[in-house]
Every structure is written in C-alpha cells, then in structure tokens.
Amino acid sequence: MAENNPRISDTFAVKPNLKPTSQTSTKSTPESKYWKSFKSQPTPQTLISSISSLSFSPTPPHLLAATHATNLSLFSPHQTLEQPKSTISSFSDIATSASFRSDGRLIAAGSLTGLIQVFDVKTRTPLRRLRAHSRPVHLVRYPRLDKLHLFSGGDDALVKYWDVASESQIVDLIGHKDYIRCGDGSPVSDELFVTGSYDHTVRVWDVRVSGGSSVMEVKHGKPVESVIFLPSGGLIATAGGNEVKIWDVIGGGKLLYSMESHNKTVTSLCVGKIGKETGEEAQQYRILSVSLDGYMKVFDYAKFKITYSMRFPSPLLSVAFSPDCSTRVIGTSNGIIYAGKRKMKENAGSELVNFAGFGPISEPPKRVLRPSYFRYFRRGQNEKPSEGDYLVKRPKKVKLAEHDKLLKKFRHKEALVAALKGKNPANVVAVMEELVARKKLMRCVSNLETEELGLLLWFLQRHSTMPRYAGLLMKLAKKVVEMRAEDVQTDNVLKGHIRNLKRSVEEEIRIQQSLQEIQGIISPLLRIAGRR
C-alpha cells in the first residue's frame, strides 16, 4: 500500500533556500570581476522588520546605520555584521531615514510620528528633537559639509529646513502635492538639495531663494521612490516605478536617459565607486539600484548601459556603498542585510593571524638602494623605476636627411644635388623653396656640373607639368635654359633632356586646350540646366 502511494515530496516539490546569484554575460569583464569580489553574506535574521534605510558614516571607520522597526542600529563594517555595535531605541514608532553629519559624530533620523531626533553616535543620547511635521517623516538629510542645518520631508508634503542647534525651522518649502519619500543634498553647494514625491515630480530647492518655492521641477511620470545627486553635482538620478532616469540639472532639467531594466518598483538608489587603482574602469562612479523584483543593477551612466546584475531571494528596499569602496550593503523586506565585503590588499594576509590571537605580523622592510651602496651602481639599464623616482626622459633625436644636414652647413649646391639624387619630388621642391628664400637657387644652378645639370633637367622634364609644382618649376626651367644654353648645345645628353622637356610641355598645352574646349561646350548646358 505504501509502495503505491506517492511520497509527499514527490507531489509537492520542496523549494531549496535561494542564495544570491549574479546575472552577467558569459564573457567576464574586469568590472564584473570587481563587483563579484563583494562576497555577499546575509546577517542572521535578528532584525524583525524591513530595513527602511541604510547609511554609511562619511568618516573612518565608516559606521553603518540601519533603521528597522523602532530601532536605529549601528554596525562596524570592519567586523562581522552579525550583531550591531550599538542600538538606539528612542523611537515610539517606526524609525526612518538615518543620516550622518559630515564629521560622523552625530546622526539624525525620523519616524512615523513626525518627530526628528539627533543623537550622539558614541553615547547614543538624543541631543535635539525637531517637532514640526504633522505626518510621518520619510526624509532626513544632513548637507554634505554643513554641520548646523538639515532638511526633512514627510507625508504632509512639506520640505523643512532646520537650524539644529536651536531646534527651530528656518523655512518651509512648499511645492509638492503628495507624500515626500526621498531626497539628497548637492555635492557642490550645501544650500542646494533635491526631493522626490509621490506626485510624480522631483524638485530642486535653494534655501537662498526667498519665497520658499523650488528653483526647478522635473516630472518623472511615476511616484518617486528615490533620488540622488551624482558626484559632479550637475546630474540627478531618479527612481520611480520600474524606471531609473538621468536628468541634467545644469541644462535646465533635460532628460538624458531612461532605463527600464527592473520588472518591479525600484526602491532605492546609491552611488558606488570602483576602487581599483589601475585599469580602464578605475576610480569611476556607478549607479546602484535595487528593486522589489530582488535584483541589484549596476549602471554606467557615462556609457548608458548596465554593467552588472545580481539576484537576491527577497524583495530589496535599500542599498548603500561605503566611501572606502570596501563594503556594499543591501536591506530587504524581511529584515536581512546582505553585506558584501571586498578583500583589501593590506588585510588579505593578516585576517587569519589576527583571528588566532597572535596579532598582525609585519613583513621585514626591503632594503632600499641608496647611492652609497655598491649595488646601486650595478643595477643595469633594465632596472624598473620605483614609485617615488623622478623619471628624466631624454628627447628622441630627430634623424635629419642628407640634404637637411647640408643646408644646416650652408652647402647649398651639395644640398640641391643630394635632394635630386633622392628622387623625392616633395623634398626637391622643398629644398628649392628654401634656396629661393636664401636667394641662392640661381647661383647653385650656375655652378652645377654637366652630370648634375642632367639630373636637374631630368627632374624638370618629369615634374614641371604637375599642378602642385608647376608654379615654381616652369619658371625655373625657363631660367635654366637661358643660363645654361651653351652647355646644353655642347652635350647630346642635355639636348635629349631639353627635347623631352619640350615634348612634355607641348603635350600639357594640348591637354589644357582640349579641356578648355570641353569647358566651352559644357558651360552653356550647365547654364540651361540651372535655369530649369
């Protein structure tokens, strides 16, 4: 009976636990190898709620802040992310949008009660409480360098600019008509920032402009979930629906590119930097986007193409990239943080030793070669320069032709004869033009020997009818015949050159006459055709 009944596992297939997988082309590129070097390790599911925001401290050791439920957890990226370094639990409702100050000493976060709190990172004590929003706050940001102000936005469709020290708002920025869910500060000006709303618009604000209105507005077309300034400060990237769009702020809000590589809503954007020291992609910036479809995409906005893609087993809500290019973290809807760490060269050999408790072992320093050492002078020409050496490069010697060397020595006749023997018409004409500038050409012609004169007449017979040289060579041929008439009459070889020269000139004259006749026939036809 048991043999006839199928097993439950055969009828209902049990799905295995999914692991992050990369979706890249079969051809591996240096950039894809770089992103694969971030080995994703999920944290234990101790965070009971979705990860609403992730943020790195701008100063070393670049602490990671994650908001989840009513907590704000701080992690140390140089250690394992299994347990938070510290947790702030001063929120009465769900915490949102953590942001570090530029010096990394303070951190601000909002909550669904509309309260914004500023904490000391070391003591975790609340230093300031900012109360003005009547609805949940989803945007809290410190400017890039300003330590005294921050801006916020919430479901009341208001953007507020705060003086943190006095716990007072400086100005209300009115313009959005729906929930404000995202924003970012400009990297070039602390008074300039951008916000995105569910009213499908993105607005650029400048607190120096009176009136509290935005200085620019662009329409994304769908509810905006994330917006960031790109490092140059002249471009912004917006995410809404399954689209990521690049806008030119300096160009008046012009749309540069729209990317639709995700299948579901894009929830978060961040800027990642390729931290390699060498290679074509070294020190370049990329846009990292995550979506509810479980994919992380890496977008090269200079070439407008996707360079890397990676799949995760659950919907993704937030993403962040550390300033030192060593850690990439992604927050999910089920409370798991996927932290990808890249092995740095200086830490590669010492992690195991540190774990064993013996401390780091430093390699013995290599002996530096100095001019006082004998080996310094025996290095040889194949020795490669060290990093701090100053390279002195000798300019390459220009190889001069024979006629150029003779011209530099003012041996004009020998230079002309050398050029004629080379049989390169461009060089010969160049030497003749130089001799004309020096007023030495006729003297050289009068001093030529019989054989050298034959070389000159042969050259004139071959190239005097060429249009590019005819202006100079025809006049020279006339002068040569007048000056050396006696020598031509006494030498049969020279007579032959003169006959060939005369024949080529007569042939050229006949060709020109034929061309003029053809031109006379065609020109009336062209006039008639032009009238029609």
HELIX and SHEET records of a PDB file:
HELIX    1   1 ILE A    8  THR A   11  1                                   4    
HELIX    2   2 PRO A   30  LYS A   36  1                                   7    
HELIX    3   3 LYS A  345  ASN A  347  5                                   3    
HELIX    4   4 GLU A  351  ALA A  356  1                                   6    
HELIX    5   5 ARG A  375  ARG A  378  5                                   4    
HELIX    6   6 GLU A  402  LYS A  408  1                                   7    
HELIX    7   7 HIS A  412  GLY A  422  1                                  11    
HELIX    8   8 PRO A  425  ALA A  437  1                                  13    
HELIX    9   9 LEU A  441  SER A  446  1                                   6    
HELIX   10  10 THR A  450  HIS A  463  1                                  14    
HELIX   11  11 PRO A  467  MET A  483  1                                  17    
HELIX   12  12 ALA A  485  GLN A  489  1                                   5    
HELIX   13  13 ASN A  492  ARG A  531  1                                  40    
SHEET    1   A 5 THR A  21  SER A  22  0                                        
SHEET    2   A 5 LYS A 305  ARG A 311 -1                                        
SHEET    3   A 5 TYR A 295  ASP A 300 -1                                        
SHEET    4   A 5 TYR A 285  SER A 291 -1                                        
SHEET    5   A 5 VAL A 266  LYS A 273 -1                                        
SHEET    1   B 4 LYS A  39  PRO A  42  0                                        
SHEET    2   B 4 ILE A 337  LYS A 341 -1                                        
SHEET    3   B 4 THR A 327  THR A 332 -1                                        
SHEET    4   B 4 LEU A 316  PHE A 321 -1                                        
SHEET    1   C 4 ILE A  51  PHE A  56  0                                        
SHEET    2   C 4 LEU A  64  HIS A  68 -1                                        
SHEET    3   C 4 ASN A  71  PHE A  75 -1                                        
SHEET    4   C 4 SER A  86  ILE A  88 -1                                        
SHEET    1   D 4 ALA A  95  PHE A 100  0                                        
SHEET    2   D 4 LEU A 106  SER A 111 -1                                        
SHEET    3   D 4 LEU A 115  ASP A 120 -1                                        
SHEET    4   D 4 PRO A 126  ARG A 131 -1                                        
SHEET    1   E 4 VAL A 137  ARG A 141  0                                        
SHEET    2   E 4 HIS A 149  GLY A 154 -1                                        
SHEET    3   E 4 LEU A 158  ASP A 163 -1                                        
SHEET    4   E 4 SER A 168  ILE A 174 -1                                        
SHEET    1   F 4 ILE A 180  GLY A 185  0                                        
SHEET    2   F 4 LEU A 192  SER A 197 -1                                        
SHEET    3   F 4 THR A 201  ASP A 206 -1                                        
SHEET    4   F 4 MET A 216  LYS A 219 -1                                        
SHEET    1   G 4 VAL A 224  PHE A 229  0                                        
SHEET    2   G 4 LEU A 235  GLY A 240 -1                                        
SHEET    3   G 4 GLU A 243  ASP A 248 -1                                        
SHEET    4   G 4 LYS A 254  MET A 259 -1                                        
END                                                                             
